[in-house]
Amino acid sequence: MKRAFLYLSALVGVGGILYLASAATAQPPAGGTPPPAAGAAPASGVRPTVAVFNMAAVMRDFEKAKYQVYTLNKMRVANSGSLAQLRTKALELQKLIPATTDTGLREKYTRDLTAIQRQYEDEERNVNKHLNDEASKIISKLYDEIKMVVDKTAEMNAYHIVFAYPDAVTAEEQANPYLKELKLKPPAAQPFFVSKQVDITGVVVSTLNQWYPPLDEKGQKVDVSKLPTVEPPATAAPGGATPTPGVPGGVPMVPGK
């Protein structure tokens, strides 16, 4: 699976880290300005000029991001049907070849198997490219929307700077040694203590879900808590190892919370 699809699935499914290279220009959406951050004092009073938000928590609770990953997983399942058929044919040939005594027929089966394996690789490459292209578009759009909400929140509260930081979201993640190690060697600013007065994660999540709700193809708002589980067919390459059920290629197929 290509980088962008893995990246987006991991961000929504677990407390992942979002590294963003640049901002894109966007127009403010309808719906007014975001609410003031908790603990923010009026402009005339004493107030913090720096704010932070947990990007992992935002991506975990941004309902549109969850729905986008769900639609990508549905697309993967739909596009994996032909791969499953090719894999079935390859498995049948793999059983026939050692059991065939006719030399000419065995050679034919071997050629057929090679052709199927090459067809499988080509088809899988096309599917992965399509999914990766779609995931890249989604990541870019989600970035624009998060940037818009953060910019407006900073403007309303007169923050001079807002840091996006990655941190654990659940109690299980807080105990994860990998995340602890990651925080000891961060690629950018990493808060070790965050006061509630400057943490605008909740404001960002609430405003994102209000301004950019997940909409289906009919334009109706989607209740992401009721999304069904997407179970893809097994799509390991012919002759390869059997994939973990429901997690082809190690990709988390359903955004969890």
N, C-alpha and C positions, 0 to 999 in steps of 0.2 A: 504494500500500500504506500502511496506517495506521501510526502511530508505534510502537506497542508491538511489532508483529511485526518491523518493521525493526530496532528497538532490540535485541530478543532475538537475532535472527539475527546481527546485527553483533557482539554481545558474545561469542557462542560461536564465530563464524566467524573473527574477527580479534581483535587485542588492543584491545578496546573499553573504554569507561569506563562504570562503573555509578554513577549518582547516585541515592541512595535518600533518600526524604523522611522516612519514619517507620518505627518498628519495631512489629511485631505480637507479641502475647503467644503463646507456644507452650510445650508441655510437653516436658520432656527425653525423647528417644527411648530405647528400650532399647539396650543395647550399651555401657554404662559411660561413662566419661569419656574425653576425647581424650588422646593421649599428651602428655607434657611437650614443650614447644618445644625445638628443638635449642639447646644452649648455656645453657638456663635452669638456674640454680643452685637448690639446695634452699631452702626458705623461710627456713631459719636462716642461709643464707649471703648473700653479696652478689649481687644479681640486678637486672636492669633492671626498671623499673616501667612502661616504655612498650614497646609492640610494634607492628609494622606488618605488613600483608600486601598483596600485589599482587592487586587485584580482577580485573584482566584475566587474570592467570595462573590464578586460581581458576576463573573462568568458562570458561577454555579447557580445563581439566583436570577439571572437575566433570562426571562421566559422565552424571549425570541431566539436566543442562542440555543436553548434546549430544543426548541422546535426545529431550528435549522439543521441541527445534528440528526434529529429524528427523520427529517425528510431526506437527508443524504443517505442514511442507513436504508431507508425504503428504496431509494434509487439503486443502491448497491445490490440489494436483494433482487430487484427486478432485472438488473443487468447480469446477475450471476447465474441465471437459469441455463444459459448456453454453456457456461463453464462447467456446471454440474453434469450436463449431458455428455460433454467431452470427457470428463473424468470417468464417468460410468463406462463409456466405450473403451477407454484406455485400460481400466481395471479388467474388463472382460478379455481384452487381448493379452494382458499380462498373465491371465490364467490359461489361455489357449496355447500360447507359444510353447511352454515347457511340456504340455500334454500332447502336442502334435508331432507325430512321427514322420509325416511326409515333409521332406526337406524343402521342396518348392513352396508348399503351403506355409511352412513355418517362416520362410524368408518373406513371403507376402505379408503375413501377420506382423512381422518385425518392421517392415517398411510402413505398414499402416499405422503402427504404434508411434513410430518416429514422426509421421505426418501429423497425427493427432496431438502429440506433445508440442510440436511447433505451432500448430493452430491454437492450442490452449494458451501458450505463452503470448502469442500475438493478440488474442482476444483479451487476455488478462491485462496486458499492457494498455490496450485501448480503454478498457473499463477504468483502470486506475488513473489514466490521464484525464478522462472526463470527470471523475470524482474529484481529483485534485484541482482541476480548473474551477469547478463549482465551489469547492471549499475555499479556494483563494479569493473568489469574489465575495463569499460570505464573510470571511475574516476582514476584508477591506471595509465592507459595509458596517459590520459590527464596530469596527474601530471608529469610523466616522460618527456613529451614533453615541458611543461612549465619550468620545472627544467633545461632542456638542454638549452633552449633559455636564461634563466636568467643567468645560469652559464657562457655561452659564452659571453653574454653582459657584465657581470661583469669582465670577463677576458680581454676583449678588452679595456674596459674603466678603468681598474685597480681599480675597486671598492673593498674595503675591506669587505663591508657588504651590503646586499640588503634586505630591509624589504618588505614583502607583507602585505598590509593593506587593510581592507574592508571599503569602503565608498560609498556614493550615486553616482549614475551614471547619473540620469536624474534630472531635476529641481523638478519634483514631489517627487522624493525620498529624495532630499535635505530638503524638508519641512516635511518629515515624522517624527512625534514625536518618533516613535519606534526606528528608526535608530539613532536619536539624543540621546535617552536614552542608546542605545547599546554602543555608542561611549564614554559615560561617565563611563561605567563599562566594558571595553574591556578585553578579556582573554589574550592579549599580547600587544606588543608595538602599540600605536595608535597615529599617527601624528595628531596634531591639525593644523599645518601649513606645507605645502609642497611646496617647491620652484620648479619651472619648471626646474631648473638646475639639480635637482637630481631625478626628476620623469621620469622613463623610461617606463611607461605604454604603450605609443604609440609605442615605439621600440619593446616591447615584443609582442604586438598584431600584428604589421606589420610582424615581423619575424615568428611568429607562423603561420600566414595565408600563408606565403610564403613557409615555410619548411614543414608544415603539413596541406595541403589543404584537404577539405572534398571530398572524392571520393566515387562514388556509386559502386554497385556490378560489373560494367563493367570497373572500373578504371577511369571513366571520372570525371572531377572536377564538383562539384555541386554548382550551384548558390543558396545560401541559402535564398536570398531575394525573390526567386520565389517558395519556398516550399509551397505546398498547405496546407490548414488547415486540421488537422486530427480530425474528429468528431467521438468519440467512442459511441457505444450503451450504454444505461443506464444499469448499472450493480450493482445496490444496492441489498443487500441481500434480498431474499424473505421475505416479511413481514416488511422490514425496510423502512426507509424514502426514498423518491424519491430524487435521486441525482441532483445536479445542472447540467443543460444541458451542455455537452461538458467538464465538469470538474468532472468526477467520483472520489469520495474520496478526493476531494479538490486538485487534482494534476493539475497544469497548463499543458494543453495538447499541446500547441504550443509555442515554445520559442519566446518571444516578444522582441522588441527592443525599 
